[in-house]
Amino acid sequence: MSHPEWLENLHLDFIGLDTRYWLADGRETRRHYLDSAASTLALRSAHHVAGELLHHYANTHSQAHFSARIANHAYAWAHEQVLQFIQADSDRYAAFFAGSGCTAPLNRLARTLAARRPERDVVLASLLEHHANDLPHRKHAGTVIHIPLTGIAPTLGAVDLAALERLLEQHRGRVNYVAISAASNVTGICNPVHEIAALAHAVDAWIVIDASQHLAHAPLAMSDTGAAERELDAVVFSGHKLYAPGSPGVAVVRRALLDGCEPDEVGGGMVEDVHLGDYRITAQFPDREEAGTPNIIGAVQLGAVLNVLQRVGMERIHTAEQQRLRQLLAGLAAIPGLRVYGDPDLDRTPRLGTVAFNLDGLDHGLVAAVLNDYHNVAVRNGCFCAHPYVRELLKPELWALDLDPDAEDAATLIQRRQGMVRASLGLYTTDEDIAALLGGIRDLRAQPEYYRAQYDADSEGNVHHREFATPTETLFDPAAALDRALAQLSASSGML
């Protein structure tokens, strides 16, 4: 198929697009999945590749039999796909897998980079970081200073480059690295990571990029121009946000940052030899960074996704999503009393397919519950593991509450207001999904008192429908699913 045909048909190639649930009003409808910033649905063709590999499954680190050779080849292929996807030179960069998301590789990088230059005890991170790209640096890397953003709340923009320059100069000689998200998981706002890299490198600081919210939506290369000063030193991302749930976290790191340092984790597969008195670490990448048995199946599934996305072309994917994002933002802007967070001007402040919003006078928990229970629209609400950023965006509203801090219900009221609703797009998002979201919001705006009367809020700010309840095990019960599978086995084989 040609590239246009790939993109036209790919949105249908996801598991779970036809999932249906019964709603509070008695209807059964298709789920509209708008929670991709948390985790994406699985690309069926990539899942098929992983299933095919299971027919040959064996561990890596051996060439003794056919299956072991196949596993080694497939696992190496997955690493190659990662390097190709972000245009990283395999002679200078190494890709390795770790954990189940970006948290594990970011912790490892924080520990490794802190040990490499202990005299540099300052890390600069932006105000919009997810906890995964904030807390590891606080714990392992010394002092973390947060870079302010442009604009004022609630329409904050990207990292303030002038403020970053001042901080780099103020702490010259002490900044070890700058940790920046390529795109926010709350607002989708993008940071100019290559410009930030040039500023950091000018003072001999490194740059670590959390690309978890970026790579499913837009292209990202290690250098945007080919210039060395604009090159990224480390890029980390999560496979479960890239249409490969169950896949590991990924790090692509400049080899020079790892050479000469003992790997953060030790064990089988990353040593040349072990004696009772000592051990010798292999110089081979990525083996030295991947102690133990890897998540072979998950890595290969992710590699297959990256290969498909390269065939389609990330520029083409990005262009198509931007059209849908503009459609969503225009629809939200037309709803009275709805507030979108972050600078909404896409020409001034680029953003990807994630939008956070609130409705005046309605708690975010209630909005998310009504959208789910009455419209089958799956969104997320809360602070999205980015508490400082969300509080900064909400600061004018929280101040306006004018609550007595000593009042008995003050803490509960603040907690109920301290959050947002987030809708996030994926390759599978359709006009129908966006229409369902906008229609649900308009319905809620039209009869807020009716919907308030259907729910109670607990002390933690969670809302519960007073009459409609669907026990989760009636929707999916792993034990029942296993029973069905075993019954099929019994029927087909007569063994059980």
Summary of the structure (lengths in Angstrom):
residues: 496
radius of gyration: 24.1
end to end distance: 45.5
largest distance: 75.2
contacts: 1664
relative contact order: 0.14
helix: 42%
strand: 18%
